[in-house]
Amino acid sequence: MESNEIQQILKTIPHMPGVYQYFNSSGEIIYVGKAKDLRKRVASYFSKKSENQKTRNLVKNIDHIKFIVVDTERDALLLENSLIKNHRPRYNVSLKDDKSYPYIVIKNEPFPRVFLTHKVVLDGSEHFGPFTNVGRAKKLLELIRDIVPLRRNSTDLFLRITKKGNIKVSPEYYTDDRRGKDAQILTEDDYEKGLQQVRDILNGKMIPLIVLLRKKMKGYVGNLQFEKAEELLQELKFLREYKTISIVVNMKMADLDVFNIIVKDSTAFFNYLKVRKGAIVRTRTIPLKMALDSLREELLVSLIVRIQKEIKNVAYELVVPFPIDYPDPKFTITVPKKGDKKKLLDLSTKNLIYYSEQANKVTETTDK
């Protein structure tokens, strides 16, 4: 890329968190990176010559640049990780940027264990995360185990059938027995109630837990147990800052394709997000000049058909911004009004807006 061309492109990149992708002249992704500030990070590659030979080779091979804007630096980390794993860009592999972030899993088994894992096994277990900060994930798990009695022993449980036919188990077998001698038996129903508390915490429903901890903290202060009160205060701060749900990686999300379009003047901007196993694994934005009699609904359908011919593993749910008459009945058309799918659509819209603004800035610079 020529120096003046680089400077023009840099002016169009926003000061936002996101992921940048470098392509070679063949259209191949050769590097994926994340940034808290996209413009500053991309500019750093071209501002001075790097002493690192691999980085110099990377810059030499860059033909064009694309970026994806996200809401948080954490989402940028997760999206970068997802794109690297799926595209295996040559310079990411050589520079060892491949990462694996942990999840907290509720295992699919009797009296399920709750633990941290880097390996997602699709066996019906529930996965929460991923966590970009391992220390915070461990702290959260420690806090959960302090509040809810959970089995840690991986050995099969020895279940005892009572005369009433209820399945019961001694809590000493799978917990640290922090509840004392008054709780000699814990039923499967009791255990499930505890697991629901765990799910609520991991889904960010913190208010009942925060109320409980505040009440305990006031009790410690009233009894002049200030050290214990301070410990609870730190736990409360941690819970308020905790966030597990991410737009770009969500294990609860099924395979789907997000298709979006906005029209500015005589140009339509089309965006595609490929979501597989809960993660965005591919993005694409296409600008198209519109004919005078073009309808955006028809244009969106034709572009979806075009993209689907290029997709190897097609998803049978299509998320779109407005109702469309799609010719293939095998596909489910979803126009979300709220929830995770709406957040994905909003992310797509956000990127379309930035892309269209970038295109306008390039045009304005070229016309001068």
N, C-alpha and C positions, 0 to 999 in steps of 0.2 A: 504494500500500500504506500502511495506517495504521501509525503509529509503534510501537504495542504489538504489532501483528502482525509487524513486522520484527524486534523484539527476541525474540519467541518463535522465529522461524525461525533467527535467528543462534545461539541456544543449541543448536540441533540440528545445526549444521554442524561437522564435525570439524576439528581442527587437523592437517590432513594435506595433502600435495601433491595437486593435482587441477585440474579445470576446472569453472568455474561458467557457467551459462547463464541469461540473463535473458529472460523471455517477456512479451509484452504481453497484453492482455485477450482477443485473438483466438487466443492459443496460438502466435503466431509468435515464433521466436527472434530477438531484436533485438540481442543482444550475447553474445559468447563471450569469456571471459577465463581466464587460467591463474594459478595461485598456488602458492607454496611452502607457505603456510598458508592454507587456504580460508577459515576463519572470519575471520581478521584482514583478509584482502583484501576479502571481501564487506562486512564491517562498515565498512571505510573509505569506502565509497560513501555510507553513511547517517549517519556520525558527525558530519559537518559539511557545510555548503553549499560546493560547489565553485565556484571562480571561473570555470571553463570552462563556457560556455553549452551546448555540446554534451553535456557530462556531466550538467548539470542537466536537460536535456531527456530524456536516457536514463533517469535515476532517476525522473523524473516518469511515464514510460511503463512502468515495471516493474510487472507484475501478479503474477508468481510467479517463484520461483527454483528451479533444479535444479542439482545438482552431481554430478560423477563423480570418485571417488577413484582415484588411481593410485599406483604404488610410488615414483616418483622425480620430481624437478622436471623432469628432461629429458623424461620421458614426458608430463608436463603440457604442456610446450612443443609437443611433436609432436602431441598430441591436439588442442590448441587450434588449431594450424595446419590440421589435417585438417578439423575442424568448420567453421572459417571458410571454407575453400575450397569446401566442399560446401553450406553453407547461406547464405553471403554475407549475414550479418546486417547490417542497415542501418547500425548505429552502428560496427561494425568497419570497414566500407568507408569511412565518412566520417572515422573516426579513424586510418585508414591502418595497421591492425594486420595486414594480409595479409603473410605472409612466405613465402619459399621456401628450404628448407634443402638443402644440397648432398649428393650421394651420391658414393662412389667406384665407378667402373664398370670392369669388365673387358669390353672391347668384343668383340662377336661378329664376329671377322675373323681371317684368318691371322696368326699371331704377334701376339696381341691386345695393344693398348695398354691401359694402366691410368691413368686420369686422373680428375679431379674434375669433376662436372657438376651443374648445377641443373635440367637437363631430363632426365626419364626417357623413354627411347625403348624401346618394347617390341619389340625386334628380335632377341631371343634373347640379348642382353647380360646380364651379371650385375651387379646393383646392390647395394651395401652401404651401409647408413645408414638414414635420413638423419642428418646430423651437425648438432647444434644449435650447435656451436662450429666455425666455419670455420677458425680458426687451428689448432685441434687436428687437423682433417681434413688440412690442408696439411702439418702436421708428420708425421703418420702416413704420408702418401704419400711425403714426402721420405725418411723412414726406410726404407720399403719399397724405394724405388729405390736406396738405399745398399746394401741387402742383396742384392737380386735384379736381374740385368740385364734391363731391359725396353725394348722399342722405344718411342721417343717420336715419331719421324718419321711423319707421317700419310700420306706417299706410299706407294703400293703397293710391296711388297717385291720386290726382284729376287732370285728364287730360283735356285739353281744345282743342277742334277742331276749327281750324281757317277756314276762308272762302275758303282758298286754299286747305283745306283737310289735312294739316300737323298737326301731333300731337305735341303739345308744352306744356311746363310746366314752371311755374315760378321757377327760381333757389332758391328763398328765401324759398321755401317749403321744399327742401331737402338738402340745404347746409347752411353754415354760411354766405353766400352772401359776400364772400371776394373780389368779382370782381367789386363791386360798382354798382351804379345805371345805368351804361351804358349797363349792361347785364340783362335786364328785362325778357328776354325769352331765354330758352335753348331748342333746339330741341333734339329729341331722337337720331338723327345722331350725334349731338355734344357730347351727353353723351357717346355714344358708342366709339367715338374717344378718350375721356378721359379714358374709361375703357381699351382701347388698350394700352395706356400709362402705366396703372397700370399693365397689363399683362407683358409688356416688362420689367418693373422694377422687378417684382416678378420672372421673368425668367432669371434675371441677365443681361439684355441688358441695360447697364447703360450709354453708351457713349453719346447718344443724351442728356440725362438728365445732365450728368456731364458737357458737353459743355455749356448747358444753365445756370447752376449754376455758372460756372466760369465767364461767361459773366456778370451775375448779380453781382458777387462778385467784379469784376473790376469796375463796375459802382458805387458800394458803396464806394470803396476805393477812386475813383476819386472825389466823393462828400464828402470825409472825414467822412463817416459813418462807422467807424472802428468796432463798436460793431456788426452791422448787417453783415459786411464782415466776422467777426470772427465766427458768427453763421453759415454762409454758408460754411466756411472752415471746421467746425466740421461735417456738413452734408456731405460734399464731402469725408471726411475721412471715415465716416460711410459707404457710398455707395461703396467705393473701397474695403472695407473689407467684404461687404455683399455677402453671398452665400446661395442660397436656395436649389439648386438641390443636391440631395443625391443619391448615387448609391444604397444604401440598402433600402431606402424608397422613392418611387416616385408614387404619386397618379395617374399620367397619364399612368402608366404602366398597361397593361392588365394582367390577369392571364396567367402565362406561366411557363414552366419548362426548366431549363438550364442544359444541359448535356455536360460534357467535359471529355477529356481523353488526357494523355500524356504517352509516353513510354520511360522508361529508362532501358537500358540493356534488361533483360528478364522479367521485371515487368511493367505492365500497371497500371497507377493510374487513377482512375475514380472519377469524382466529380459531385454532383447533388445539384442544388439550386432550392428550391421550392418557387415560387413567387406568392403570392395571395393578391389581392386588393392593389397592388403596393408595398408590403413589402416582404422581404425574411423571411419566417417563418420556414424553415427547411434547413439544409445542411447535406451532407453526403459524405464521401470520402472512397473509397474502393481500396485496392491494390490487384492485381491479377497476379499470375505467368502466363506467356504466353507460349503457345505451339510454337514450331518452325515454324509451318505453319500458325500461327494466323495473321489475317489482322486487323488493328485497326478499320477500318470501320465496319467490321462484329462484332467485339467485342463490339464496342460502341452500335450498334443496339441491341445486345443480352442483354446488361446491362440495356438499356432503357426499354426494355420489362420486365425485371426482377423487376426493380424499380417500374414500373407502376402498377404491380400486388399488390404492397404494398400501393399505394396512394389511399386514400378514394375519394378525389375530384380531378379528373384528369383534367389537363389543355390541351387544344387542340392545343396549339402552343408550339413547341419544338425548343429551341435555341441550336444550335450545332456549333462546330468549323469548320466543313467541310461538304460538301454535303453527304447525306446518302440515301440509298434506303430503306425507311421505309415501312413495310408491310401493315400498316393500312391507307387507304386514308382519314380517318376522320381527321387526324392530319396534321397541317401545319408545314413544316420544314423551319426554318429561319437560315440562315448563315449571321449574321450581319457584315457589314464592318465599320459602324460608328453608333453613337447615343447611347441611353441608353442601348439597348440590347447588343451592343458591349462592353460597360463598364461592364455589368454584366458578360459577357463571360471572359473579362480580369481579373475581380476579381476572377472568378473561376480558371483561369490559374495560377494566383498569388498564390492561396492557394494550388493548386496541386504541384507547384514547392516547396513550403515550406514543404508540407507533404512528398514529395519524399526525400527531403534533411533530414528531420527528420528520415525517415525510414532508410536511409543510415547510419546516425549517430548512431542510435540504434544498427544496424547490426555490425558496426565497434566496438562499445563498448562491445557488446556481444562476438565478436570474439577474443578480447584481452585476 
